Amino acid sequence: MLYRYKKSLEKIAMGLMSFMPKERDLKKLQQTMHKYEENPDWQLFLWKEDDDYVGLVGVELEERGFVIHHVSVNPSHRGEGIGHEMIAKLQEIMRDKEMHATEETEAFIRKCPIKKGGL
């Protein structure tokens, strides 16, 4: 299930975000987390399976769509379809908005079924 990020989940979110290649540096990671906490157009969601948060997806809202900046799944849960489930759920939440990807997330997003809109 996809949950909206809360400050109380900061350490978990930072741990999941650190699996992204460009977020391994602590200073960069802290800047990214600050952006999600301070800018209402940047929204972070965590995926909870059983009692553990195992995935994360971060988006930037735009006028007509949204851009997926971050997609991360705990390595011990990869290959289970969690990333695809997160993107599908996000598309449900963002119903009428067109989905876009960054250079970093595009390869993964292209593997996901697109419900509405495109890349």
Helices and strands as residue ranges (DSSP letters): E 2-4, G 7-9, H 10-17, G 21-23, H 26-38, E 42-49, E 52-61, E 65-73, G 75-77, H 82-93, E 98-101, H 106-110
